[in-house]
């Protein structure tokens, strides 16, 4: 299974996000991982994105250190949205 995680702020998420993406702000990710409140399965592929790729890079590292093996940094929201739209057209 693949899970998409938007690591931007709730306000950024509300302004537009990938369908079915979970919103876990990067500044909350470490705490949620340590308390096992992240709703992610370590056996799943996890795709993370943010606004430009910086926060998603941090999130990728946090997830990998927590034992998630298949973590992809998809970079920025707008680039990812364009790729998804191109695939669906």
C-alpha positions in Angstrom: 0.0 0.0 0.0 1.1 3.6 -0.6 0.4 6.5 1.8 0.9 10.1 0.8 1.8 12.5 3.5 1.7 16.3 3.2 4.1 17.7 5.8 3.1 21.3 5.3 1.1 23.3 7.9 -2.6 22.8 8.3 -3.2 26.2 6.6 -1.1 25.2 3.6 -2.9 21.8 3.4 -6.3 23.6 3.5 -5.3 25.7 0.6 -4.8 22.7 -1.6 -3.5 19.1 -1.3 -3.2 15.8 -3.0 -6.4 13.7 -2.7 -6.3 11.3 0.3 -3.0 12.8 1.6 -2.6 12.8 5.4 -1.5 16.1 6.9 1.3 15.6 9.4 3.2 18.8 9.7 6.9 18.2 9.8 7.3 20.0 13.1 4.9 17.4 14.7 6.2 14.3 12.9 9.0 13.3 15.3 6.7 13.6 18.3 3.9 11.6 16.6 6.4 8.9 15.5 7.7 8.6 19.1 4.2 8.3 20.5 3.1 6.0 17.6 0.4 8.4 16.6 1.3 8.7 13.0 -1.2 6.4 11.3 1.5 5.0 9.1 2.5 1.4 8.5 6.2 0.7 8.3 5.6 -1.9 5.6 3.9 0.7 3.3 5.5 3.0 0.7 5.3 6.5 2.1 5.5 9.5 -0.2 6.1 12.8 1.5 5.8 16.3 0.0 5.8 19.9 1.1 5.9 23.3 -0.6 9.4 23.0 -2.2 11.1 19.8 -1.0 12.9 21.0 2.1 10.5 19.9 4.8 9.8 16.7 2.9 13.5 15.9 2.9 13.5 16.4 6.7 10.4 14.2 7.0 12.0 11.5 4.8 15.0 11.4 7.2 12.8 11.2 10.3 10.7 8.4 8.8 13.8 6.4 7.7 15.4 6.7 11.2 12.1 5.5 12.7 12.3 2.3 10.6 10.3 3.2 7.5 12.1 1.6 4.6 10.3 2.8 1.5 10.1 6.6 1.8 10.0 8.8 -1.2 10.5 12.5 -1.1 8.2 13.8 -3.9 9.4 17.4 -3.4 6.9 20.3 -3.8 3.2 20.2 -3.9 2.8 22.0 -7.3 5.3 19.8 -9.0 3.7 16.6 -7.6 0.2 17.9 -8.6 1.4 18.5 -12.2 2.9 15.0 -12.4 -0.4 13.4 -11.1 -2.5 15.5 -13.5 -0.2 14.5 -16.4 -0.7 10.8 -15.5 -4.4 11.2 -15.3 -4.9 13.0 -18.6 
